[in-house]
Amino acid sequence: MEKRAAEDKTPAHVVHEGADAKSESDDSSTHAQGVKRVEAITAVWSKKALWSTFVLLWLVSFVAAMLGSVEGALSPYITSSFDQHGLLAVISIAARIIGGVVTLSIGKIIDIRGRMEGFIGALLLITVGMIMKATCQNVETYAAAQVFYWVGNVALGFIIEVFVADITSLRNRMIIFTINSTPNLCTTFAGPVIAELFYYKANFRWAFGAFLIILLVFSAPVVGVLWFHERKAKKLGLIRPKSGRSRLESAKFYIIDFDVLGAILITAGFTLITLPFSLVSSASHSWESASIIVMIVMGVVSLAAFVVWEKYFAPVQFFPFELLKDRTVLGASMTYFIVFLSTFVWDAYYGSYLQVVNDLSISISNYVLNAYSLTSYFTGPFIALFIRYNGHVKWPAMAAVPIYVLGTALIIHFRVPGADVGYLTMCQILVGFSTGMLTTMSQLALMASVGHQNVAVAIAIYGLFGAVGSSIGYAIAGGIWTNMLKSKLTEFLPDYAKDQAASIYGDITLQMAEPIGTPIRDAVVAAYGVVMRLMVIVGASLIPLLVAAVLIWKNINVKKMESGEKRARGNVF
């Protein structure tokens, strides 16, 4: 065996590990197989292949971010084209909850089947979503398309993060994570302009079709690299052959192993509880309506059934509760949850606010809106370098909390009609910087608290907490919007236009049809001012929970945890 390792220029310990894996029974260490595949790949590829993969992943991240930026800028106009601008938050709630829950299943899939298969599956979901968006003729189809797109987009980002974790050491990991986020520095500016050009020169359908093709073209080399090196590892005997199960046996195995029932119950529970907040006060729903009451009751029942199923009946638990016994994993996940919950309460309709109240164009409003993420992405690599040379994650995160409080509190003061847009941008920068600190530190703290075998599922848990947090934030925002904006429009509109309140409420283009200074536009601006100010106050009131979430982390120094990591995992950065 040692001779064979020398001839193949493969470390002897890796060949032994592959041989041992090959002899395992099919049911032993099931979730380690995807991990072993990627460890086999890193054992046989060169430094050149490693860095080429980093570049390819960066390009995929760039195109995916551009698609997301264009899609986000066009969304208010797509829902308005169906006279359903108010459903903007509703559509996001369902998509984000399903996307967050699905990552747990995706984590299991890529641990069992491999990273390449998961990557291809994510591209397939995005493709279906984009085709549906490009051809949709009603808001229901668009909402379904958003679910497919968002789940695929979340899955793609998740798999890229897991693969980056596979091919980096703990100390260097956030450097590549944050570099992969730098495409947003460009897409923040380019995306809204491209969206505006498509909106005025063509239509949103061409935007989705064009960027889908570009994404698939840039993703193909990544699939090729993974396939080539996986095939090479198989030839060296580092990857175990297929199980030999029949299709029926495999279907039964995966239904049990992925705990499909548990996934359905938790998805239904969170969706049914959060959706009513955005649906009430619509034409056919109110808090007294039977449909709203049934949704809430069924949501609670679904979550209760999920807990009972997981605790007493599930052969394989969908949610790995044991990982949350580690206080750092729990605290890091809660940090992500609270940041997203607080932010999305006041961010859900912010792009519309900037266009209606501040009279900004699609592109300029999204520049202001994206100053939040722009700052986070710009400072990310510097934060990662700080981590690399300092190693500490807890106290830098704690130092970011007061900055987050300051940025959000200032939004309460400045997000009023007539305020200078420069101050709103300043607030976005403050919140973006502190969010970048908190999310970078919390994600690394979480990964440092679990072994390499559990990185995928740990990142999935982290993503689930963020998805649920953003969904609840959207639900609160949607509830405030649907319950208050129409009534405020009716209150502020001049008598001759009060009968137009419903149509103005449902279409952003009607809200901006008249220039600022005219009675109808000023009434719309005043209504936005009241509703949006309340959203910021609610979001800010949740921030103190961050202190408790960060305080329970262990004082981890990742610089001291790196010893022996590279040797055990092959050719990694």
DRENDREN-432723 format. One line per field, with one value per residue (C-alpha): residue in three letters; x, y, z. Coordinates in Angstrom, 2 decimals. Each point is the difference from the previous one (the first is absolute). Layout:
rest <- ALA / ... .
X <- X / ... .
Y <- Y / ... .
Z <- Z / ... .
END
This chain:
rest <- MET / GLU / LYS / ARG / ALA / ALA / GLU / ASP / LYS / THR / PRO / ALA / HIS / VAL / VAL / HIS / GLU / GLY / ALA / ASP / ALA / LYS / SER / GLU / SER / ASP / ASP / SER / SER / THR / HIS / ALA / GLN / GLY / VAL / LYS / ARG / VAL / GLU / ALA / ILE / THR / ALA / VAL / TRP / SER / LYS / LYS / ALA / LEU / TRP / SER / THR / PHE / VAL / LEU / LEU / TRP / LEU / VAL / SER / PHE / VAL / ALA / ALA / MET / LEU / GLY / SER / VAL / GLU / GLY / ALA / LEU / SER / PRO / TYR / ILE / THR / SER / SER / PHE / ASP / GLN / HIS / GLY / LEU / LEU / ALA / VAL / ILE / SER / ILE / ALA / ALA / ARG / ILE / ILE / GLY / GLY / VAL / VAL / THR / LEU / SER / ILE / GLY / LYS / ILE / ILE / ASP / ILE / ARG / GLY / ARG / MET / GLU / GLY / PHE / ILE / GLY / ALA / LEU / LEU / LEU / ILE / THR / VAL / GLY / MET / ILE / MET / LYS / ALA / THR / CYS / GLN / ASN / VAL / GLU / THR / TYR / ALA / ALA / ALA / GLN / VAL / PHE / TYR / TRP / VAL / GLY / ASN / VAL / ALA / LEU / GLY / PHE / ILE / ILE / GLU / VAL / PHE / VAL / ALA / ASP / ILE / THR / SER / LEU / ARG / ASN / ARG / MET / ILE / ILE / PHE / THR / ILE / ASN / SER / THR / PRO / ASN / LEU / CYS / THR / THR / PHE / ALA / GLY / PRO / VAL / ILE / ALA / GLU / LEU / PHE / TYR / TYR / LYS / ALA / ASN / PHE / ARG / TRP / ALA / PHE / GLY / ALA / PHE / LEU / ILE / ILE / LEU / LEU / VAL / PHE / SER / ALA / PRO / VAL / VAL / GLY / VAL / LEU / TRP / PHE / HIS / GLU / ARG / LYS / ALA / LYS / LYS / LEU / GLY / LEU / ILE / ARG / PRO / LYS / SER / GLY / ARG / SER / ARG / LEU / GLU / SER / ALA / LYS / PHE / TYR / ILE / ILE / ASP / PHE / ASP / VAL / LEU / GLY / ALA / ILE / LEU / ILE / THR / ALA / GLY / PHE / THR / LEU / ILE / THR / LEU / PRO / PHE / SER / LEU / VAL / SER / SER / ALA / SER / HIS / SER / TRP / GLU / SER / ALA / SER / ILE / ILE / VAL / MET / ILE / VAL / MET / GLY / VAL / VAL / SER / LEU / ALA / ALA / PHE / VAL / VAL / TRP / GLU / LYS / TYR / PHE / ALA / PRO / VAL / GLN / PHE / PHE / PRO / PHE / GLU / LEU / LEU / LYS / ASP / ARG / THR / VAL / LEU / GLY / ALA / SER / MET / THR / TYR / PHE / ILE / VAL / PHE / LEU / SER / THR / PHE / VAL / TRP / ASP / ALA / TYR / TYR / GLY / SER / TYR / LEU / GLN / VAL / VAL / ASN / ASP / LEU / SER / ILE / SER / ILE / SER / ASN / TYR / VAL / LEU / ASN / ALA / TYR / SER / LEU / THR / SER / TYR / PHE / THR / GLY / PRO / PHE / ILE / ALA / LEU / PHE / ILE / ARG / TYR / ASN / GLY / HIS / VAL / LYS / TRP / PRO / ALA / MET / ALA / ALA / VAL / PRO / ILE / TYR / VAL / LEU / GLY / THR / ALA / LEU / ILE / ILE / HIS / PHE / ARG / VAL / PRO / GLY / ALA / ASP / VAL / GLY / TYR / LEU / THR / MET / CYS / GLN / ILE / LEU / VAL / GLY / PHE / SER / THR / GLY / MET / LEU / THR / THR / MET / SER / GLN / LEU / ALA / LEU / MET / ALA / SER / VAL / GLY / HIS / GLN / ASN / VAL / ALA / VAL / ALA / ILE / ALA / ILE / TYR / GLY / LEU / PHE / GLY / ALA / VAL / GLY / SER / SER / ILE / GLY / TYR / ALA / ILE / ALA / GLY / GLY / ILE / TRP / THR / ASN / MET / LEU / LYS / SER / LYS / LEU / THR / GLU / PHE / LEU / PRO / ASP / TYR / ALA / LYS / ASP / GLN / ALA / ALA / SER / ILE / TYR / GLY / ASP / ILE / THR / LEU / GLN / MET / ALA / GLU / PRO / ILE / GLY / THR / PRO / ILE / ARG / ASP / ALA / VAL / VAL / ALA / ALA / TYR / GLY / VAL / VAL / MET / ARG / LEU / MET / VAL / ILE / VAL / GLY / ALA / SER / LEU / ILE / PRO / LEU / LEU / VAL / ALA / ALA / VAL / LEU / ILE / TRP / LYS / ASN / ILE / ASN / VAL / LYS / LYS / MET / GLU / SER / GLY / GLU / LYS / ARG / ALA / ARG / GLY / ASN / VAL / PHE .
X <- 0.00 / 2.81 / 1.61 / -3.27 / -0.33 / 3.50 / -0.65 / -3.24 / 1.51 / -2.90 / 0.60 / 0.01 / -2.45 / -2.54 / 0.26 / -0.47 / -3.02 / -1.48 / 0.58 / -1.66 / -2.96 / -0.32 / -0.35 / -2.75 / -3.53 / -2.49 / -1.78 / 3.07 / 1.16 / -2.58 / 0.29 / 3.79 / 0.04 / -0.36 / 2.65 / 2.31 / -0.56 / 1.13 / 2.93 / 0.96 / -0.21 / 2.24 / 2.47 / 0.48 / -0.16 / 2.87 / 0.44 / -0.79 / -3.34 / -0.71 / 0.48 / -1.75 / -3.02 / 0.04 / -0.08 / -2.82 / -2.08 / 0.56 / -1.31 / -3.10 / -0.56 / 0.35 / -2.67 / -2.35 / 0.34 / -0.69 / -3.12 / -1.16 / 0.62 / -1.94 / -2.83 / -0.26 / -0.17 / -2.74 / -2.18 / -2.12 / -0.86 / -0.79 / -2.48 / -1.39 / -0.55 / -2.54 / -1.40 / 1.43 / 2.87 / -1.05 / 0.77 / 3.75 / 0.58 / -2.42 / 1.89 / 3.31 / -1.31 / -0.86 / 3.13 / 2.37 / -1.52 / 0.05 / 3.53 / 1.23 / -1.61 / 1.15 / 3.66 / -0.12 / -1.05 / 2.58 / 2.65 / -0.91 / -0.11 / 3.46 / 1.40 / -1.40 / 0.16 / 2.72 / 0.51 / -0.19 / -3.46 / -1.27 / 1.49 / -1.78 / -3.27 / 0.18 / 0.52 / -3.00 / -2.25 / 1.20 / -0.63 / -3.59 / -0.61 / 1.41 / -1.97 / -3.19 / 0.76 / 0.73 / -3.32 / -2.32 / -3.39 / -1.30 / 1.30 / -0.61 / 2.43 / 2.49 / -0.26 / 0.61 / 2.91 / 1.49 / -0.04 / 1.86 / 2.48 / 0.59 / 0.46 / 2.42 / 1.84 / 0.29 / 1.12 / 2.64 / 1.42 / -0.16 / 1.84 / 2.67 / 0.51 / 0.21 / 2.44 / 2.13 / -0.03 / 1.15 / 3.02 / 1.15 / 1.41 / -1.99 / 2.42 / -0.17 / -3.63 / -1.63 / 2.53 / -1.42 / -3.56 / 0.22 / 1.89 / -2.83 / -2.32 / 1.98 / -1.89 / -2.77 / 2.21 / -0.60 / -3.52 / -1.22 / 0.54 / -0.30 / -3.08 / -2.48 / 1.24 / -0.39 / -3.45 / -0.98 / 1.20 / -1.95 / -3.10 / -0.01 / 1.68 / -1.37 / -1.84 / 0.70 / -0.45 / 3.08 / 1.99 / -0.69 / 0.63 / 3.31 / 1.48 / -1.11 / 2.04 / 3.02 / -0.19 / -0.10 / 2.97 / 2.16 / -1.07 / 0.95 / 3.79 / -0.58 / -1.94 / 2.77 / 2.75 / -1.86 / -0.90 / 3.58 / 1.60 / -2.72 / 0.60 / 3.73 / -0.61 / -2.19 / 2.76 / 2.34 / -2.56 / -0.61 / -3.76 / -2.30 / -2.03 / -3.80 / -2.14 / -1.63 / -3.51 / -2.95 / -1.86 / -2.85 / 2.43 / 1.83 / -3.25 / -1.04 / 3.47 / 0.04 / -3.59 / 0.95 / 3.48 / -1.17 / -3.01 / -2.34 / -2.96 / 1.99 / 1.05 / -3.60 / -1.29 / 2.57 / -0.37 / -3.80 / 0.12 / 2.16 / -1.69 / -3.56 / 0.79 / 1.82 / -2.08 / -3.21 / 1.78 / 0.45 / -3.34 / -2.34 / -1.76 / 0.17 / -3.21 / -0.92 / 1.74 / -0.27 / 0.87 / -3.60 / -0.04 / -0.07 / 2.94 / 2.34 / -1.03 / 0.40 / 3.48 / 1.23 / -1.50 / 1.39 / 3.40 / 0.13 / -1.23 / 2.64 / 2.85 / -1.30 / -0.29 / 3.55 / 1.36 / -1.91 / 1.02 / 3.67 / 0.16 / -1.93 / -0.53 / 2.53 / 2.49 / 2.45 / -0.47 / -0.36 / 1.29 / 3.26 / -1.02 / 3.15 / 2.15 / -1.98 / 1.12 / 3.28 / -0.54 / 2.16 / -1.99 / -3.25 / 1.28 / 1.45 / -3.22 / -2.10 / 2.25 / -0.73 / -3.71 / -0.26 / 2.01 / -2.24 / -3.19 / 0.82 / 1.24 / -2.78 / -2.73 / 1.10 / 1.68 / -2.88 / -1.51 / 2.97 / 0.68 / -3.59 / 0.29 / 3.09 / -1.71 / -3.37 / 1.07 / 3.43 / -0.89 / 3.07 / 0.32 / 0.17 / 3.79 / 0.67 / -2.46 / 1.70 / 3.41 / -1.23 / -1.72 / 3.07 / 2.41 / -0.80 / 1.27 / 2.70 / 1.64 / -0.29 / 1.61 / 2.74 / 1.08 / -0.36 / 3.50 / 1.60 / -1.98 / 1.15 / 3.64 / -0.46 / -1.32 / 2.93 / 2.62 / -1.91 / -2.08 / -2.69 / -3.65 / -2.15 / 1.11 / 0.25 / -3.60 / -1.03 / 1.68 / -2.15 / -3.30 / 0.11 / 0.73 / -3.03 / -2.14 / 1.25 / -0.65 / -3.52 / -0.93 / 1.10 / -2.30 / -2.92 / 1.09 / 0.80 / -2.57 / -2.67 / -1.33 / 2.33 / 3.14 / 3.25 / 0.81 / 3.63 / -0.93 / -1.97 / 3.08 / 2.14 / -2.34 / 0.19 / 3.79 / 0.06 / -2.45 / 1.83 / 3.39 / -1.30 / -2.00 / 3.12 / 1.85 / -2.79 / -0.72 / 3.66 / 0.89 / -3.11 / 0.39 / 3.63 / -0.78 / -2.63 / 2.34 / 2.78 / -2.33 / -0.69 / 2.25 / 0.50 / -2.53 / -2.72 / 0.93 / -2.74 / -2.79 / 1.32 / -0.08 / -3.50 / -1.18 / 1.53 / -1.78 / -3.29 / 0.15 / 0.71 / -2.83 / -2.52 / 1.21 / -0.39 / -3.37 / -1.34 / 1.43 / -1.81 / -3.17 / 0.12 / 0.72 / -2.77 / -2.41 / 0.72 / -0.19 / -3.28 / -1.70 / 1.05 / 0.99 / -3.40 / -1.78 / 2.61 / -0.38 / -3.76 / 0.57 / 2.51 / -1.31 / -2.13 / -3.74 / -0.18 / 2.63 / -0.96 / -1.69 / 3.39 / 1.65 / -0.23 / 1.46 / 2.78 / 0.85 / 0.47 / 2.18 / 3.28 / -0.26 / -3.31 / 1.59 / 2.57 / -2.33 / -0.16 / 3.01 / 0.88 / -1.87 / -3.35 / -2.77 / -0.16 / 3.79 / 0.39 / -2.71 / 1.86 / 3.27 / -1.63 / -1.50 / 3.38 / 1.66 / -2.33 / 0.13 / 3.74 / 0.91 / -1.94 / 1.84 / 3.40 / -1.09 / -1.14 / 3.25 / 2.17 / -1.84 / 1.23 / 3.71 / 0.71 / -0.47 / 3.29 / 1.99 / -1.23 / 0.50 / 3.67 / 0.82 / -0.68 / 2.70 / 3.13 / 3.11 / 1.40 / 3.40 / 0.03 / 3.70 / 0.70 / -2.35 / 1.74 / 2.69 / -0.11 / -3.03 / 1.74 / 1.73 / -3.27 / -1.90 / 2.34 / 0.94 / -1.96 / 0.68 .
Y <- 0.00 / 2.40 / -0.76 / 0.71 / 3.30 / 1.01 / -0.92 / 1.99 / 2.92 / -0.34 / 0.17 / -3.47 / 0.94 / 1.06 / -3.30 / -1.91 / 2.18 / -0.70 / -3.71 / -0.03 / 1.93 / -2.47 / -2.89 / 1.60 / -1.29 / 2.13 / 1.22 / 0.89 / 3.59 / 0.80 / 3.72 / -0.14 / -1.15 / 3.44 / 1.29 / -2.88 / 0.73 / 3.58 / -1.05 / -2.47 / 2.79 / 2.31 / -2.87 / -0.39 / 3.54 / 2.46 / 3.49 / 1.28 / -1.84 / 1.33 / 3.63 / -0.50 / -1.27 / 3.09 / 2.20 / -2.02 / 0.14 / 3.76 / 0.36 / -2.06 / 2.12 / 3.12 / -1.05 / -1.29 / 3.30 / 1.97 / -2.07 / 0.56 / 3.76 / 0.30 / -2.18 / 2.01 / 3.33 / -1.24 / -1.79 / 3.01 / 0.65 / -3.64 / -0.25 / 3.42 / -1.21 / -2.40 / 2.76 / -1.83 / 2.19 / -0.71 / -3.71 / 0.73 / -1.15 / -2.95 / -1.50 / 0.39 / -1.64 / -3.33 / -0.07 / 0.75 / -2.51 / -2.78 / 0.98 / -0.08 / -3.35 / -1.61 / 0.74 / -2.66 / -2.57 / 1.35 / -0.36 / -3.68 / -0.46 / 1.42 / -1.95 / -3.21 / 0.57 / 2.63 / 3.71 / -0.25 / -1.57 / 2.66 / 2.76 / -1.35 / -0.35 / 3.65 / 1.15 / -2.06 / 1.71 / 3.46 / -0.94 / -1.05 / 3.18 / 2.31 / -1.67 / 0.35 / 3.67 / 0.74 / -1.51 / 0.79 / 1.54 / 0.44 / 0.67 / -3.60 / -1.33 / 2.70 / -0.96 / -3.68 / 1.01 / 2.04 / -3.10 / -2.08 / 2.80 / 0.84 / -3.62 / -0.55 / 3.24 / -0.84 / -3.53 / 1.27 / 2.44 / -2.65 / -2.62 / 2.53 / 0.84 / -3.67 / -0.73 / 3.00 / -1.34 / -3.35 / 1.50 / 2.55 / -0.18 / 1.55 / 2.89 / 0.99 / -0.92 / 3.39 / 1.55 / -2.07 / 0.33 / 3.78 / 0.18 / -2.03 / 2.76 / 2.81 / -0.32 / 1.82 / 3.11 / 0.09 / -1.42 / 2.55 / 2.68 / -1.97 / -2.05 / 2.87 / 1.72 / -3.21 / -0.53 / 3.55 / -0.51 / -3.25 / 1.63 / 2.98 / -1.46 / -3.57 / -1.73 / -2.02 / -3.28 / 0.59 / 0.88 / -3.39 / -1.95 / 1.73 / -0.41 / -3.62 / -0.83 / 1.92 / -1.80 / -3.44 / 0.83 / 1.13 / -2.95 / -2.69 / 0.20 / -0.55 / -3.19 / -1.04 / 0.49 / -1.95 / -2.82 / -0.32 / -0.21 / -2.25 / -2.39 / 0.14 / -0.79 / -2.96 / -1.44 / 0.17 / -1.87 / 2.94 / 0.06 / -2.85 / -1.59 / 0.30 / -1.73 / -2.52 / 0.79 / -0.18 / 3.21 / -0.93 / -0.75 / 3.27 / 1.97 / -1.56 / 0.61 / 3.70 / 0.65 / -1.31 / 1.51 / 3.47 / -0.21 / 1.31 / 0.16 / 2.11 / 2.38 / 0.42 / 0.63 / 2.67 / 1.76 / 0.01 / 1.17 / 3.09 / 0.92 / -0.28 / 2.03 / 2.86 / 0.42 / 1.27 / 3.13 / 1.14 / -1.26 / 1.66 / 3.17 / -1.14 / -0.11 / -3.50 / -0.36 / 1.46 / -1.22 / -1.21 / -1.95 / -3.79 / -0.45 / 2.10 / -1.77 / -3.42 / 0.90 / 1.05 / -3.03 / -2.39 / 1.67 / -0.51 / -3.59 / -0.69 / 1.28 / -1.96 / -3.12 / 0.59 / 0.04 / -3.15 / -1.79 / 0.92 / -0.96 / -3.27 / -1.42 / 1.19 / -2.80 / 2.74 / 3.51 / 2.76 / 2.67 / -0.82 / 1.28 / -1.40 / 2.63 / 2.78 / -1.35 / 1.77 / 3.53 / 1.55 / -1.72 / 1.17 / 3.53 / 0.43 / -1.24 / 2.29 / 2.94 / -0.61 / -0.42 / 3.29 / 2.01 / -1.17 / 0.38 / 3.57 / 1.06 / -1.39 / 1.65 / 3.40 / -1.11 / -1.89 / 3.00 / 2.35 / 0.05 / 1.09 / 2.65 / 1.56 / 0.25 / 1.24 / 2.31 / 1.16 / -0.07 / -2.09 / -2.08 / -3.81 / 0.06 / 2.81 / -1.38 / -3.37 / 1.64 / 1.43 / -3.24 / -2.09 / 2.26 / -2.36 / -3.10 / 1.94 / 1.03 / -3.52 / -1.53 / 2.65 / -0.35 / -3.81 / -0.86 / 2.40 / -1.57 / -3.43 / 1.12 / 1.29 / -3.42 / -1.74 / 1.93 / 0.52 / -3.16 / 1.34 / 0.16 / 0.65 / 3.45 / 1.58 / -1.14 / 1.54 / 3.28 / 0.04 / -0.03 / 3.70 / 1.01 / -2.00 / 1.69 / 3.46 / -0.59 / -1.31 / 2.67 / 2.74 / -1.43 / 0.74 / 3.64 / 0.41 / -2.21 / 2.68 / 1.88 / 2.84 / -1.48 / 0.19 / -3.24 / 0.35 / -0.63 / -3.10 / -1.27 / 0.69 / -2.14 / -2.81 / 0.11 / -0.20 / -2.91 / -1.73 / 0.19 / -1.37 / -2.71 / -1.07 / -0.32 / -1.93 / -2.44 / -0.71 / -0.60 / -2.05 / -2.28 / -0.70 / -0.58 / -2.52 / -1.88 / 0.01 / -1.75 / -3.03 / -2.50 / -0.11 / -2.84 / 2.36 / 3.20 / -0.39 / -0.63 / 2.77 / 2.53 / -1.28 / 0.63 / 3.47 / 0.69 / -1.32 / 2.39 / 2.88 / -1.05 / -0.26 / 3.34 / 1.77 / -1.68 / 1.17 / 3.46 / 0.01 / -1.23 / 2.87 / 2.50 / -1.43 / 0.07 / 3.68 / 0.82 / -1.75 / 1.09 / 3.66 / 1.31 / -0.24 / 1.60 / 2.78 / 0.59 / 0.30 / 2.41 / 2.27 / -0.03 / 3.02 / -0.64 / -0.24 / -2.79 / -2.12 / -2.57 / -0.57 / -1.21 / -3.71 / 0.37 / 2.33 / -2.42 / -2.88 / 1.71 / 1.85 / 1.68 / 1.62 / 1.11 / 1.94 / 1.05 / 3.60 / 2.16 / 0.82 / 3.10 / -1.07 / -1.01 / -3.70 / -0.54 / 1.87 / -2.19 / -3.12 / 1.37 / 0.80 / -3.51 / -1.58 / 2.18 / -1.14 / -3.70 / -0.18 / 1.81 / -2.57 / -2.81 / 1.42 / 0.43 / -3.64 / -1.22 / 2.05 / -1.29 / -3.54 / 0.87 / -0.39 / -3.75 / 0.03 / 0.66 / -3.19 / -2.01 / 1.02 / -0.22 / -3.75 / -0.80 / -1.69 / 2.16 / -1.86 / 0.76 / -1.59 / 0.72 / -2.63 / -2.57 / -0.42 / -2.47 / -3.19 / 1.09 / 0.21 / -3.35 / -1.74 / 1.45 / 0.00 / 2.98 / 2.90 / 3.71 .
Z <- 0.00 / 0.81 / -3.39 / -1.79 / 1.85 / -1.10 / -3.62 / -0.10 / 1.93 / 2.39 / 3.79 / 1.53 / 2.75 / -2.63 / -1.86 / 3.25 / 0.75 / -3.43 / 0.34 / 3.37 / -1.41 / -2.83 / 2.38 / 2.03 / -0.20 / -1.81 / 3.07 / 2.06 / -0.01 / -2.64 / 0.41 / -0.21 / -3.61 / -1.57 / 2.39 / -0.92 / -3.66 / 0.32 / 2.21 / -2.72 / -2.58 / 2.06 / 0.37 / -3.76 / -1.32 / -0.32 / 1.38 / -3.48 / 0.01 / 3.51 / -0.98 / -3.34 / 1.93 / 2.22 / -3.14 / -1.58 / 3.19 / 0.14 / -3.56 / 0.81 / 3.10 / -2.15 / -2.51 / 2.73 / 1.87 / -3.19 / -0.66 / 3.59 / -0.25 / -3.26 / 1.33 / 3.23 / -1.85 / -2.36 / 2.60 / 1.05 / -3.64 / -0.75 / 2.87 / -0.96 / -3.59 / 1.53 / 2.30 / 3.02 / 1.26 / 3.59 / -0.46 / -0.23 / 3.59 / -0.26 / -2.92 / 1.85 / 3.19 / -1.60 / -2.15 / 2.88 / 2.41 / -2.58 / -1.05 / 3.59 / 0.83 / -3.24 / 0.77 / 2.73 / -2.60 / -2.43 / 2.70 / 0.31 / -3.78 / -0.61 / 2.95 / -1.49 / -3.75 / -0.33 / -0.62 / -3.81 / 0.02 / 2.39 / -2.16 / -3.10 / 1.92 / 1.14 / -3.59 / -1.08 / 2.57 / -1.08 / -3.63 / 0.74 / 2.00 / -2.66 / -2.80 / 2.05 / 0.72 / -3.63 / -1.09 / 2.94 / -0.77 / 3.57 / 3.48 / 1.13 / -2.61 / 0.91 / 3.70 / -0.84 / -2.23 / 2.85 / 2.23 / -2.60 / -0.68 / 3.64 / 1.09 / -2.87 / 0.76 / 3.69 / -0.86 / -2.42 / 2.55 / 2.71 / -2.09 / -0.99 / 3.69 / 0.97 / -2.81 / 0.99 / 3.58 / -1.41 / -1.76 / 2.60 / 3.48 / 2.83 / 0.36 / -3.71 / -0.66 / 0.41 / -2.38 / -2.87 / 1.32 / -0.02 / -3.32 / -1.53 / 1.20 / -1.67 / -3.33 / 1.83 / -0.03 / -3.76 / -0.16 / 2.54 / -2.65 / -3.22 / 0.92 / 0.45 / -3.18 / -1.99 / 1.53 / -0.94 / -3.59 / -0.33 / 1.51 / -2.36 / -3.11 / 0.01 / 2.89 / 3.14 / -1.91 / -2.12 / 3.13 / 1.60 / -3.20 / -0.74 / 3.46 / 0.25 / -3.11 / 1.34 / 3.36 / -1.63 / -2.25 / 2.95 / 2.16 / -2.53 / 0.69 / 3.74 / -0.74 / -2.38 / 2.59 / 2.67 / -2.42 / -1.27 / 3.43 / 1.40 / -2.90 / 0.70 / 3.69 / -0.97 / -2.15 / 3.00 / 2.12 / 2.32 / -0.54 / 0.92 / -2.84 / -0.17 / 2.60 / -2.33 / 1.30 / -2.38 / -0.85 / 2.33 / 2.83 / -0.63 / -0.02 / 3.32 / 1.45 / -0.93 / 1.12 / 3.44 / 0.09 / -1.08 / 2.35 / -2.71 / 2.40 / 2.46 / -2.78 / -1.15 / 3.54 / 0.90 / -3.37 / 0.25 / 3.61 / -0.51 / -3.29 / 1.31 / 3.13 / -1.75 / -3.18 / 1.70 / 1.26 / -3.60 / -1.32 / 2.49 / -1.12 / -3.62 / -1.98 / 1.15 / 3.38 / 3.49 / 3.48 / 0.38 / -3.27 / 0.25 / -2.39 / 2.15 / 3.22 / -1.63 / -1.33 / 3.44 / 1.76 / -2.61 / 0.28 / 3.75 / -0.37 / -2.66 / 2.19 / 3.00 / -2.16 / -1.23 / 3.56 / 0.96 / -3.21 / 0.41 / 3.65 / 0.02 / -3.48 / -2.60 / -0.88 / -1.04 / 1.38 / -2.60 / 2.36 / 1.84 / 3.42 / 1.58 / -1.72 / 1.69 / 3.38 / -0.73 / 1.26 / -2.73 / -2.77 / 1.61 / 0.66 / -3.50 / -1.59 / 2.20 / -0.94 / -3.67 / 0.77 / 1.91 / -2.53 / -2.84 / 2.05 / 0.99 / -3.43 / -2.16 / 2.07 / -1.30 / -3.24 / -1.67 / -1.80 / 0.23 / -3.76 / -0.64 / 2.74 / -1.60 / -3.38 / 1.24 / 2.86 / -1.19 / -3.71 / -0.92 / -3.16 / 0.03 / -0.18 / 2.51 / 2.55 / -0.17 / 0.43 / 3.31 / 0.95 / -0.84 / 1.89 / 2.89 / -1.80 / -1.86 / 3.26 / 1.38 / -3.08 / -0.22 / 3.62 / -0.01 / -1.30 / 2.49 / 2.84 / -1.23 / 0.00 / 3.53 / 1.02 / -1.72 / 1.96 / 3.24 / 0.21 / 2.36 / -1.08 / 3.08 / 1.19 / -3.48 / -0.52 / 3.30 / -1.04 / -3.16 / 1.93 / 1.09 / -3.61 / -1.14 / 2.65 / -1.05 / -3.70 / 0.53 / 2.56 / -2.40 / -2.67 / 2.35 / 0.02 / -3.69 / -1.79 / -0.17 / -3.05 / -0.95 / 1.61 / -1.95 / -1.83 / 1.06 / 3.63 / -0.98 / -1.86 / 3.07 / 2.11 / -2.55 / 0.16 / 3.81 / 0.07 / -2.86 / 1.72 / 3.29 / -1.77 / -1.90 / 3.29 / 1.71 / -2.82 / -0.79 / 3.64 / 0.77 / -3.03 / 0.81 / 3.68 / -1.04 / -2.37 / 2.59 / 2.46 / -2.23 / -1.77 / -3.76 / -0.23 / 1.31 / -1.88 / -2.62 / 2.51 / 2.29 / -2.86 / -0.86 / 3.58 / -0.16 / -3.28 / 1.38 / 2.96 / -2.40 / -2.32 / 2.85 / 1.38 / -3.33 / -0.58 / 3.36 / -0.75 / -3.33 / 1.74 / 2.51 / -2.78 / -2.17 / 2.92 / 0.70 / -3.71 / -0.78 / 3.22 / -0.10 / -3.43 / -1.72 / 2.97 / 0.16 / -3.74 / 0.46 / 2.90 / -1.78 / -3.58 / -1.00 / -0.05 / -3.77 / -0.07 / 3.02 / -2.24 / -1.67 / 3.23 / -0.86 / -3.49 / 1.19 / 2.81 / -2.46 / -2.63 / 0.58 / -3.41 / 1.04 / 3.25 / -2.03 / -2.82 / 1.21 / 0.97 / 3.60 / 1.09 / -1.43 / 2.45 / -0.93 / 0.00 / 3.29 / 1.54 / -1.15 / 1.40 / 3.35 / 0.23 / -0.79 / 2.65 / 2.80 / -0.90 / -0.65 / 3.20 / 2.00 / -1.79 / 1.03 / 3.62 / 0.16 / -1.61 / 2.36 / 3.08 / -0.77 / -0.04 / 3.77 / -0.45 / -1.94 / 3.14 / 1.66 / -3.20 / -0.34 / 3.70 / 0.15 / -2.60 / 1.21 / -0.28 / -3.03 / -1.54 / -3.47 / -0.36 / 2.66 / -1.52 / -3.36 / 1.01 / -2.08 / -2.03 / -3.36 / 0.39 / 0.76 / -2.94 / -2.97 / -2.18 / 1.51 / 0.46 .
END
